[in-house]
Amino acid sequence: MSSTRSALGTTAEVPAQALPDPALLHLLLPKWLTARARAAAEERGKGARIAILGGMALLFWAFIFTVLYRLLVYFRGVEEIGPLLAGKLLGLMMVSFFSILLLSNVITALSSFFLAKDLDMLVAAPVDWLRLYGAKLIETVVASSWMVVLMSIPLFSAFGAAYHGGWLWPVVAAAVMLPFVVIPAAIGSALTLVLVNVFPARRTRDILSLIAVLAAGGVVLLFRLVRPEKLARPEGFRSLVDFISVLRTPTSPFLPSEWGQKAVMSWLTGPVDWLPFYLLWTTAAAVVVLGALLHRRLYDVGFSKAQESAQRIVTGDGRSGAVRGLLGVLSVLRRELVFKEIRLFFRDTTQWSQLILLGVLVVVYVFNIKFLPLNQQGVTFFLVNVIPFLNLVLAGFVLASIAARFLFPGVSLEGRTMWLLRSSPMSMRDLLWAKFWVGTLPLLILAIGIVGVTDYLLKVSPFMFAVSVVTIGMMTFALAGLAVAFGTLFPQFETENAAQIPTSFGGLLFMMSSVTLIGAVVILEARPVYTYLAAQAYGGEADPLGMVLGFGSAGLLCVASTVLPLRYAQHRLEGLEH
């Protein structure tokens, strides 16, 4: 009996002693090994891609550093007001960073805490809840904050160089940024945890997308209502004392962005104020502890709900018939292809919900144009008409960004069904042109609407109105053709998130090509526009031959940029194996 009891006792004790107790770094090891394996993988053209991306990053950092450094050196030379203006500028940038981080963490935490593929094994394993929370929080911080951290490098470098931060400046900048990125990560993770316990995780993803878009639009509108550019116009204040008092007043005393700005400027201008550092670190520790307690209480129930899928009830309505009626002039194949693209777009909430943010940005854009000081004294007829022409550059950048987000991923989103489309008797030309027209027509309406409304508000001449509308229309077709073509030449069939496709190597090449196209069109049209405006302002006649050559060359360039890339992409797509 004693030997049996001893054996049972030994058997009962062995599992308790043999239970694994993985450390926090051990839980993060698979992610590190995966990232290292991807970096070490041999791919064709990998060296060229790294060189191009590295060169573009260095040029971007150099540009941001140069602009900020020259501005800060100028601020430093202004007694009393200069450091205050520099502090306001830094605070505005850190508010933007904090808003981006908060929105990004809310979305990222849903995948890292509830929808990641390794969670089935980790939740079932004997892993301590606190270590699981810490590992997933670190994963969320890295995934959502790396872009902001890279953007902050030239920012803090410029401040340190302009104000002579000293050899400890990198340590100070790191001491500010580390809690600054942890706070929104912990808050976003806690908010996601609460939402998952209320809604199924599959439906929560749709809700979070809509919340993120609305919140981003609210942030943009908040910035426009605050109108930070008024700080650059001291004449708008009654006295210099009022202007200085506004500069000294904290913009948001309860936000980590204000604490980070105070910590940085106190170190650079002296004397050092340790209270902002204390507030940053203690707040970061507090939100992590509160997030951990919330995780312990709600995570098990939330993870169980995350395995449930949202119910979808398929019903018929009159919208499908209306769309089919509008597309009745097309053949059956092309009509069904267009209808498929429309349904796929509105089926993905993360796609169509971004139209809300687009609408907010358009409203803000028109708002800014309306309040340009073009009706004041000293503003000439020449300047009033040149500004709308140069505005085409900004409008082109906006269209290129929209095309990169919605048109560029079109072929990649076909995913595993591409082999079925390629094996069918359907022509790849019909597929590409269906994607082109579905994306181009709404983009064309948006482009003409923006340019037409802004030109009407600016009261430009009929000549500039016609040039602006026709030019933006031609650029829309060209940018849409480039987006579909580059998306076909550099597909990402394995991706599951459409938002990640434009950040690929092909997306970078498309944006570079778009910038080149916009610059070329503006340069070709600059001389005929200048000669016409000069003739109107100073008297004389414009050169008809120069105008024909300039506008004709710009038109031919847009036509070639639309047709030729799509034809090359069609041949490339037809060359894929069945």
C-alpha positions, 0 to 999 in steps of 0.5 A: 500500500505504501509503495502504491501510495508512493508511486501515485504520489510520484506520478502526481508530482511529476506533471507539476514539476514537468509543466513548462514555464516559457519566458517572455522572450521565448514566446516572442522567439517564433516571430523573431525567427520568422522575420529573420528567415524572411530577411535571409531568404534568397529572392530574385532582385532582392538586392535591387529592391533593398537598394532602391528602398534604402535610397528612397528612405535616406533621401526622405530622411535627408529632406525632412531633416534639412527642412526642419533643421533650417526652420529650427535654426531660424526659430533659434535666432528669434529671442523669446518667441523662437523656442516657443514656436519650436515647441508648438511645432514639436507638439503638433507633430507629436499629437499627430503621432499619438493619433496615428498610434492610437488608431493603428493599435486599435486595429493591430490589437485585434489581430495580435490578441484574437485572430493570430494563427499562433493563439490556438497553441498559446492559449491551450498551452500552460503559459502564464496569462501575464506573459502572454499579455506582455508578449502580445503587447510587445508584438502590437507595439512593434507592428503598429509603431515601427513607421512612427519610430522611423518618422521620428528619427529625422525629427529628433535629429533635427531638433538635437542638431539645431539646439545642440542636444549633446551626446546624451540626446539619443538617450533622451529621445529614446526615453521619450519615445518608448513610453510614448508608443507604449501608452497608445498600445496599451489603451488600444489593446484594452479598447479592442478587448472590451469591443471583442467581449461585446461583439464577435471578433469577425464583426468587431473588425468591421466595426473597428474599421469604421470607428478608425475611419471616423476617428481619423476624420475627426482628428483631421477636422479638429486640426482644421478647427484649431487652425495651427497656421494662425501661429505663423501670423502674429498680426492676427493678435491684438498685441505681442503679449497675446501672441506669447501667451498663446504660445506659452499655454499648453495645447493639450496638458493631459495628453502624452504628446504635450508631456513629450514636447515639454520633456524634449524642449526642457532638455534642449533649452534648459533648465531640465524639467523632470516632471514630463519624463515622470508623467510619461513613464508612470502613465505608461506603467499605469496603463500597462498594469490596468490593461493586464488586469483587464486582460486577466478578467476578460480575455478568456471570454473574449477569445472564446467569442473571437472564434465565432463568426458573424452571421450574414444573411443573403437577401436580394434587393433592387440595387442589383437590378438597377446596376445591371440596368445601367450596365445593359449596354455591355456584353454579358461577360463584361457586365458580369465582370464589372458587377463582380468588382462592385460587389467585391468592393462593397463586401469588404468593409475595410475598403468602402469604409475608407470612403468616409475618410476620403469625404472628410479629406475632400471637405477639409481640402475645399475648406483650405482652398476657400480661405486662401488669401487670394483676394487681398491687396497685392495679389495679382491676376497672374498669381490668382491664376497660377495657384490653381494651376499649381494646385493640379500637382496636389490634386494629382498626388491625392489621386495617385494615393487613392489609386494606390489604395483602391486600384493597385491591389485589384489583381492581387485581391483575386488571390487563389482564384486567379488560376481559375480566371486564367484557365477560363476562356475569358480574355485577360484584356476584359478582366484588366479593363473591367478593373480599370473602368470600375476604379477610374470612373469614380476617381474621375468624378472625384477629380473633376469635382474637386478641381471644379469646386476649388476653381469656382471658389477661387474665381479663376478665368475660363481659360484656367478652369478649362485647363485644370478640368481637362488636365486633371481628367487626363491625369486621372486616366493615366494614373489609373492605368499605371495603378492597374498595370503595376498591380498586375506586374507586381502582384501579391496573391498571398496577402490577406489584407488589402491595406498591405499591398500598396506598401510593397515594392510594386506600390513604391514603383507606382508612386514614383512613376506617378510623381514622375508623370505628374511632374512631366505633365505640369512641366509640359503645360507650364510654358503655354500657361505662362505665355497665355497668362503673360499675354492677358496680364501685360497685353500681347498675343500667346504663341499658338504653336507653343500652346499646341505643342505643350498641351498636345505633348501632355495629352499624348503622354497621358494617353501613352501612360494609360494604354501602353502599361495596360497592354504590357500588363495584359501580355504579362498576365496572359503569360502566367501558367494555367 
